[in-house]
């Protein structure tokens, strides 16, 4: 397998509970509509964050974005979607998210793990 072919393989799991599920955001960020499966993030609570980055506001069309924080209650879950993406698409998602978010690997209700953007710090 060539380096280019390896980098185009969709082997990375990305969990989204927010704007990365929007078709307009996917088309702008990844150049395609992502397909995914419903799942839930385990041990997190959802709140909202006001976005001021003009590029993100233009792409998402939304001033307030959801954001998750770790919870002390393992019964807390956040519903969302798991997408299978490439390494390049994960890098594109990193560029899309503002500095209030950080990417971590987290447990899903399905029993697997996926990358997810959570509140930084």
N, CA, C and O of each residue as an XYZ file, in Angstrom:
484
protein
N       0.852     -1.184      0.000
C       0.000      0.000      0.000
C       0.894      1.243      0.000
O       1.840      1.340      0.781
N       0.589      2.164     -0.863
C       1.390      3.380     -0.939
C       1.093      4.287      0.240
O       0.079      4.122      0.918
N       1.981      5.249      0.488
C       1.777      6.213      1.573
C       0.478      6.970      1.371
O      -0.271      7.181      2.325
N       0.196      7.388      0.126
C      -1.035      8.137     -0.147
C      -2.261      7.268      0.113
O      -3.236      7.742      0.697
N      -2.231      6.012     -0.306
C      -3.369      5.120     -0.084
C      -3.575      4.888      1.407
O      -4.711      4.861      1.879
N      -2.489      4.721      2.146
C      -2.601      4.500      3.591
C      -3.222      5.704      4.271
O      -4.017      5.546      5.198
N      -2.876      6.903      3.829
C      -3.391      8.107      4.479
C      -4.853      8.368      4.127
O      -5.524      9.140      4.813
N      -5.357      7.728      3.057
C      -6.747      7.914      2.653
C      -7.674      6.849      3.227
O      -8.870      6.852      2.935
N      -7.145      5.947      4.033
C      -7.957      4.888      4.621
C      -8.745      5.451      5.801
O      -8.189      6.123      6.670
N     -10.038      5.170      5.817
C     -10.921      5.691      6.871
C     -10.924      4.725      8.051
O     -11.820      3.893      8.192
N      -9.907      4.853      8.890
C      -9.749      3.936     10.021
C      -9.845      4.630     11.373
O      -9.725      3.979     12.411
N     -10.057      5.927     11.374
C     -10.091      6.704     12.617
C     -11.544      6.956     13.001
O     -12.358      7.352     12.166
N     -11.858      6.725     14.263
C     -13.211      6.973     14.765
C     -13.259      8.357     15.402
O     -12.452      8.677     16.274
N     -14.211      9.176     14.958
C     -14.426     10.512     15.508
C     -15.868     10.600     15.974
O     -16.791     10.374     15.191
N     -16.067     10.928     17.250
C     -17.405     11.094     17.802
C     -17.769     12.564     17.765
O     -16.986     13.415     18.186
N     -18.957     12.862     17.260
C     -19.447     14.236     17.223
C     -20.804     14.324     17.892
O     -21.684     13.491     17.673
N     -20.954     15.359     18.719
C     -22.223     15.646     19.385
C     -22.720     17.023     18.968
O     -23.742     17.493     19.467
N     -22.004     17.668     18.058
C     -22.326     19.059     17.730
C     -22.237     19.365     16.253
O     -22.755     18.622     15.419
N     -21.573     20.469     15.933
C     -21.623     21.029     14.584
C     -20.926     20.168     13.533
O     -21.199     20.330     12.344
N     -20.040     19.265     13.929
C     -19.427     18.378     12.936
C     -20.448     17.409     12.342
O     -20.139     16.698     11.385
N     -21.658     17.373     12.893
C     -22.733     16.568     12.327
C     -23.487     17.323     11.232
O     -24.258     16.720     10.486
N     -23.269     18.642     11.130
C     -23.981     19.466     10.147
C     -23.386     19.268      8.754
O     -22.167     19.286      8.584
N     -24.253     19.079      7.763
C     -23.788     18.854      6.399
C     -22.906     19.999      5.903
O     -21.869     19.745      5.290
N     -23.289     21.247      6.149
C     -22.505     22.396      5.683
C     -21.101     22.387      6.293
O     -20.125     22.693      5.608
N     -20.999     22.040      7.567
C     -19.697     21.980      8.234
C     -18.865     20.840      7.652
O     -17.666     21.003      7.423
N     -19.489     19.691      7.411
C     -18.767     18.552      6.843
C     -18.248     18.862      5.443
O     -17.096     18.569      5.123
N     -19.089     19.449      4.620
C     -18.668     19.765      3.255
C     -17.527     20.765      3.245
O     -16.595     20.630      2.452
N     -17.584     21.772      4.117
C     -16.528     22.774      4.172
C     -15.249     22.202      4.791
O     -14.152     22.506      4.323
N     -15.376     21.393      5.817
C     -14.220     20.894      6.561
C     -13.579     19.684      5.895
O     -12.353     19.584      5.834
N     -14.407     18.757      5.394
C     -13.896     17.491      4.871
C     -14.059     17.335      3.364
O     -13.470     16.434      2.767
N     -14.854     18.209      2.745
C     -15.085     18.096      1.313
C     -16.039     16.985      0.943
O     -16.159     16.637     -0.232
N     -16.722     16.422      1.926
C     -17.687     15.355      1.666
C     -18.665     15.273      2.831
O     -18.422     15.819      3.907
N     -19.765     14.586      2.597
C     -20.754     14.317      3.645
C     -20.331     13.033      4.336
O     -20.148     12.011      3.675
N     -20.170     13.066      5.659
C     -19.763     11.896      6.419
C     -20.962     11.005      6.711
O     -22.085     11.481      6.880
N     -20.701      9.706      6.767
C     -21.710      8.754      7.196
C     -21.279      8.224      8.552
O     -20.092      8.001      8.792
N     -22.244      8.024      9.437
C     -21.893      7.569     10.769
C     -22.992      6.748     11.396
O     -24.036      6.493     10.796
N     -22.722      6.336     12.638
C     -23.694      5.563     13.400
C     -23.930      6.246     14.740
O     -23.025      6.844     15.322
N     -25.157      6.145     15.209
C     -25.507      6.744     16.494
C     -24.771      6.027     17.618
O     -24.604      4.807     17.589
N     -24.331      6.802     18.612
C     -23.655      6.265     19.788
C     -23.783      7.318     20.880
O     -24.466      8.326     20.697
N     -23.137      7.091     22.001
C     -23.162      8.066     23.093
C     -21.803      8.093     23.773
O     -21.135      7.066     23.897
N     -21.408      9.267     24.207
C     -20.174      9.504     24.942
C     -20.464      9.247     26.412
O     -21.414      9.806     26.962
N     -19.663      8.414     27.050
C     -19.916      7.983     28.426
C     -19.120      8.834     29.411
O     -17.931      9.085     29.214
N     -19.799      9.278     30.483
C     -19.119     10.009     31.549
C     -18.869     11.478     31.261
O     -17.935     12.068     31.803
N     -19.700     12.075     30.408
C     -19.580     13.495     30.062
C     -20.944     14.163     30.149
O     -21.980     13.513     30.013
N     -20.927     15.488     30.381
C     -22.124     16.332     30.362
C     -21.942     17.381     29.275
O     -20.822     17.799     28.983
N     -23.056     17.802     28.677
C     -23.011     18.798     27.615
C     -23.474     20.154     28.114
O     -24.418     20.253     28.898
N     -22.799     21.193     27.652
C     -23.177     22.578     27.905
C     -22.984     23.326     26.588
O     -22.812     22.691     25.547
N     -23.008     24.657     26.608
C     -22.808     25.422     25.375
C     -21.669     26.416     25.542
O     -21.316     26.821     26.650
N     -21.110     26.792     24.403
C     -19.989     27.728     24.331
C     -20.314     28.769     23.276
O     -20.759     28.427     22.180
N     -20.094     30.037     23.596
C     -20.282     31.095     22.592
C     -19.044     31.149     21.712
O     -17.922     31.266     22.205
N     -19.258     31.064     20.404
C     -18.174     31.083     19.426
C     -18.011     32.504     18.898
O     -18.990     33.155     18.533
N     -16.765     32.980     18.860
C     -16.490     34.316     18.335
C     -15.614     34.279     17.084
O     -15.457     35.301     16.417
N     -15.044     33.127     16.757
C     -14.180     32.992     15.576
C     -15.040     33.190     14.321
O     -15.964     32.413     14.080
N     -14.739     34.231     13.514
C     -15.597     34.531     12.361
C     -15.634     33.410     11.326
O     -16.667     33.210     10.688
N     -14.547     32.681     11.141
C     -14.531     31.590     10.170
C     -15.467     30.464     10.609
O     -16.224     29.932      9.797
N     -15.417     30.103     11.889
C     -16.278     29.040     12.406
C     -17.736     29.483     12.374
O     -18.618     28.694     12.035
N     -17.992     30.737     12.723
C     -19.357     31.267     12.668
C     -19.909     31.191     11.244
O     -21.066     30.823     11.043
N     -19.081     31.539     10.259
C     -19.500     31.518      8.863
C     -19.814     30.094      8.414
O     -20.808     29.869      7.724
N     -18.973     29.126      8.801
C     -19.160     27.746      8.367
C     -20.374     27.112      9.048
O     -21.206     26.487      8.390
N     -20.469     27.275     10.367
C     -21.526     26.595     11.118
C     -22.860     27.337     11.075
O     -23.924     26.722     11.138
N     -22.792     28.667     10.965
C     -24.010     29.459     11.013
C     -24.610     29.544     12.406
O     -25.742     29.995     12.575
N     -23.848     29.109     13.402
C     -24.356     29.076     14.773
C     -23.391     29.777     15.722
O     -22.187     29.524     15.703
N     -23.938     30.661     16.548
C     -23.136     31.417     17.515
C     -22.824     30.598     18.765
O     -21.761     30.762     19.362
N     -23.733     29.727     19.160
C     -23.527     28.891     20.340
C     -23.359     27.442     19.906
O     -24.216     26.873     19.231
N     -22.235     26.861     20.309
C     -21.931     25.471     19.967
C     -21.960     24.623     21.235
O     -21.606     25.106     22.311
N     -22.376     23.370     21.116
C     -22.289     22.489     22.277
C     -20.829     22.184     22.601
O     -19.964     22.203     21.725
N     -20.580     21.907     23.859
C     -19.253     21.487     24.320
C     -19.481     20.530     25.478
O     -20.447     20.681     26.225
N     -18.610     19.556     25.633
C     -18.775     18.585     26.714
C     -17.631     18.696     27.710
O     -16.510     19.074     27.372
N     -17.957     18.351     28.950
C     -16.979     18.308     30.037
C     -17.119     16.963     30.737
O     -18.210     16.401     30.833
N     -15.986     16.461     31.225
C     -16.011     15.201     31.964
C     -16.885     15.353     33.193
O     -16.908     16.404     33.833
N     -17.603     14.290     33.514
C     -18.515     14.285     34.645
C     -17.997     13.310     35.695
O     -17.316     12.337     35.371
N     -18.323     13.578     36.937
C     -17.965     12.631     37.999
C     -18.965     11.488     38.070
O     -18.786     10.548     38.845
N     -20.026     11.566     37.257
C     -21.061     10.540     37.241
C     -20.919      9.691     35.975
O     -21.194     10.178     34.878
N     -20.493      8.424     36.110
C     -20.323      7.591     34.919
C     -21.636      7.299     34.191
O     -21.610      6.806     33.063
N     -22.765      7.589     34.801
C     -24.063      7.391     34.151
C     -24.409      8.533     33.190
O     -25.344      8.411     32.398
N     -23.661      9.642     33.253
C     -23.905     10.760     32.334
C     -23.458     10.354     30.923
O     -22.358      9.834     30.735
N     -24.318     10.597     29.948
C     -24.025     10.288     28.543
C     -24.399     11.470     27.670
O     -25.308     12.234     27.998
N     -23.693     11.618     26.557
C     -24.004     12.632     25.553
C     -24.225     11.902     24.230
O     -23.331     11.208     23.746
N     -25.411     12.056     23.646
C     -25.731     11.407     22.377
C     -25.009     12.083     21.230
O     -24.745     13.285     21.266
N     -24.692     11.297     20.213
C     -24.038     11.833     19.033
C     -23.854     10.776     17.970
O     -24.601      9.799     17.911
N     -22.849     10.979     17.125
C     -22.588     10.112     15.981
C     -21.104      9.793     15.903
O     -20.256     10.655     16.134
N     -20.800      8.535     15.574
C     -19.415      8.131     15.312
C     -19.207      8.102     13.807
O     -19.960      7.460     13.074
N     -18.176      8.805     13.357
C     -17.807      8.829     11.947
C     -16.465      8.119     11.775
O     -15.592      8.222     12.637
N     -16.300      7.394     10.657
C     -15.017      6.815     10.285
C     -14.371      7.786      9.300
O     -14.931      8.076      8.242
N     -13.175      8.290      9.660
C     -12.519      9.315      8.852
C     -11.044      8.950      8.625
O     -10.525      7.997      9.207
N     -10.390      9.735      7.766
C      -8.967      9.554      7.474
C      -8.124     10.431      8.396
O      -8.649     11.283      9.113
N      -6.825     10.212      8.368
C      -5.900     11.055      9.136
C      -5.974     12.505      8.666
O      -5.917     13.424      9.483
N      -6.100     12.717      7.354
C      -6.216     14.086      6.828
C      -7.495     14.751      7.317
O      -7.497     15.941      7.633
N      -8.576     13.992      7.379
C      -9.846     14.546      7.856
C      -9.780     14.865      9.346
O     -10.371     15.849      9.791
N      -9.075     14.052     10.120
C      -8.900     14.363     11.537
C      -8.110     15.666     11.697
O      -8.440     16.489     12.551
N      -7.083     15.853     10.890
C      -6.315     17.103     10.922
C      -7.196     18.285     10.532
O      -7.059     19.370     11.098
N      -8.102     18.089      9.565
C      -9.027     19.153      9.163
C      -9.981     19.486     10.301
O     -10.296     20.656     10.520
N     -10.445     18.473     11.029
C     -11.318     18.713     12.183
C     -10.568     19.492     13.260
O     -11.140     20.378     13.895
N      -9.292     19.169     13.469
C      -8.476     19.908     14.435
C      -8.402     21.389     14.062
O      -8.469     22.254     14.935
N      -8.264     21.677     12.774
C      -8.194     23.071     12.321
C      -9.528     23.781     12.491
O      -9.554     24.979     12.774
N     -10.637     23.065     12.324
C     -11.966     23.655     12.446
C     -12.277     24.045     13.886
O     -12.838     25.114     14.128
N     -11.922     23.197     14.840
C     -12.276     23.444     16.243
C     -11.461     24.611     16.811
O     -10.263     24.723     16.554
N     -12.120     25.472     17.580
C     -11.443     26.614     18.200
C     -10.669     26.140     19.431
O     -10.827     25.000     19.867
N      -9.840     27.012     19.983
C      -8.935     26.636     21.079
C      -9.651     26.286     22.382
O      -9.023     25.772     23.307
N     -10.949     26.554     22.469
C     -11.707     26.162     23.663
C     -11.905     24.646     23.736
O     -12.280     24.110     24.779
N     -11.648     23.964     22.615
C     -11.806     22.515     22.533
C     -10.436     21.844     22.475
O      -9.481     22.401     21.933
N     -10.355     20.655     23.035
C      -9.184     19.813     22.851
C      -9.665     18.417     22.474
O     -10.732     17.975     22.900
N      -8.860     17.734     21.671
C      -9.233     16.391     21.230
C      -8.673     15.359     22.197
O      -7.485     15.375     22.518
N      -9.546     14.451     22.662
C      -9.148     13.362     23.555
C      -9.808     12.074     23.063
O     -10.785     12.107     22.315
N      -9.260     10.955     23.492
C      -9.899      9.678     23.207
C     -10.803      9.343     24.382
O     -10.392      9.457     25.537
N     -12.027      8.932     24.095
C     -12.998      8.688     25.164
C     -13.808      7.426     24.879
O     -13.854      6.939     23.749
N     -14.446      6.910     25.926
C     -15.263      5.702     25.851
C     -16.660      6.015     25.322
O     -17.241      7.061     25.613
N     -17.174      5.074     24.537
C     -18.515      5.193     23.984
C     -19.422      4.133     24.586
O     -18.950      3.103     25.067
N     -20.708      4.384     24.558
C     -21.687      3.448     25.090
C     -21.637      2.105     24.367
O     -21.962      1.071     24.951
N     -21.231      2.117     23.099
C     -21.143      0.889     22.306
C     -20.010     -0.020     22.766
O     -19.922     -1.173     22.343
N     -19.146      0.499     23.630
C     -18.010     -0.276     24.114
C     -16.697      0.094     23.471
O     -15.641     -0.319     23.949
N     -16.734      0.866     22.393
C     -15.515      1.281     21.718
C     -14.991      2.599     22.245
O     -15.509      3.156     23.213
N     -13.959      3.082     21.592
C     -13.368      4.382     21.889
C     -13.355      5.203     20.603
O     -13.362      4.652     19.502
N     -13.337      6.519     20.756
C     -13.244      7.409     19.604
C     -12.617      8.720     20.052
O     -12.630      9.055     21.237
N     -12.068      9.455     19.097
C     -11.624     10.814     19.362
C     -12.860     11.682     19.509
O     -13.869     11.474     18.836
N     -12.764     12.661     20.404
C     -13.867     13.600     20.613
C     -13.281     14.928     21.077
O     -12.241     14.962     21.735
N     -13.953     16.014     20.732
C     -13.518     17.343     21.170
C     -14.268     17.717     22.446
O     -15.498     17.758     22.471
N     -13.502     17.990     23.507
C     -14.055     18.322     24.816
C     -13.549     19.698     25.227
O     -12.685     20.273     24.565
N     -14.087     20.219     26.316
C     -13.648     21.516     26.819
C     -12.167     21.452     27.178
O     -11.740     20.561     27.913
N     -11.398     22.378     26.671
C      -9.951     22.419     26.917
C      -9.673     22.734     28.377
O     -10.436     23.434     29.043
N      -8.562     22.198     28.850
C      -8.124     22.503     30.212
C      -8.675     21.535     31.154
O      -8.417     21.627     32.354
